Amino acid sequence: MLAVSSAKRVPLLPDVPSIAEAGYPDAEFSFWLGLSAPANTPREVVDKLHEATETALLDPALRQRLANLGVEPEQMSVEAFAKFVNDDLAATVQLAKAAHIEPVD
């Protein structure tokens, strides 16, 4: 393996450099997972789901299972996650435009 596409090395492949270490600091592409709900979900429901998720991610057994899969949970506020998703989408659109990738009907 030449490099992992994330900004930093991953625990499952500690000897594999990050894409930045390999000489491509602007080529980061991270795979991420997140929970979402329909746009009109009441804020109190969103907050309850967020709290339950945060609580679950404190469980050492769950964290170990995720680590075994190469998943490193990064807990964020609801607002921070919304910004993260929007920023990631904007970066992906910019990358597609730079590569002259056109939408297909």
N, C-alpha and C positions, 0 to 999 in steps of 0.2 A: 504494500500500500504506500502510495507516495505522500498523501496528506489526508487529514480529515477536513471537511468543508467549514467547520466552525472556527470561531475566532481563537479558541483555546483548545488545548489537547483534551481528549476525553479519557475518563478513567479506565474504560474497557480496553483502550489502545494506547497505553501511556508512552510507548516508544514511537508512535506515529506523530509527526509534527502537524501543527495546525496549518491551514492554508496560508495564514500570514507568515508563519515561520518558514514556509516553503517559498516565500518571495512574492506572494500575491495578497497583499493586505486589503485590497478592495474586492476580493472575490468571495467573501464570507457568505455562506448560505447555511442557515441553521434550520434543522427540522424541529418543529415544535407542535405541541398539543395544547389545547385549551378547552374550557367549557364555555358554551354560549347558550343564549336563550333567545326566543323571539323578541323583536324590537319593542313590542309593547308590554313586555312582562313587567308587572308592578315591581318597583324598587325594593319593597320589603321582601318579595320572593327572591329577587336576585341576591339581596344581602344574606338571606337565610341559606341559600345554596352556596354562596361564597364562604360563609362561616363554616358550613359543614365540610366543604372541601379543605379549608385551612386546617380544621381539626383533624381530618383524616390524614393529611400530610404530616402531621406530628407523630403519627404512629411509626415506631421504629421498624416494625415488621413490613409495613407497606413501603417505607423508604428503602428497605433492603431489597424487596421484590423489584421495585423500580430501578434501583442501582444495578441489579443483575441483568436488567434489560438495557442498560446504558442510558437510563432516563435520570436526569438531574432536575428535580422539581425546583422551579423558581416561583415563589409565591409573590403575587402582586395584588395591589388593590384593584377594584373593579375599574376605576378610571385609568390606572396605569396599564391594565391589560387592553382596554379599548384603544389607548394611544399606541401600544405596541402593535396591535393588529392593523391599525390604520397606517402606521409607519412602514410595517412589513409589506402591506399591499402596495403602497406608493413606491417602495424600492423595487418590488417585483415588476410593477408596470414600467418603471424607468428602465430596468434591465431589459425587458422585452422590447421597448422602443429602441434602445441602443443597439440591440441585436436585429432590429428590423423585423421583428416578429409581429405579424398582423393578425387581428382577430379573425376567426372563421365563423361563418353563420351556421 
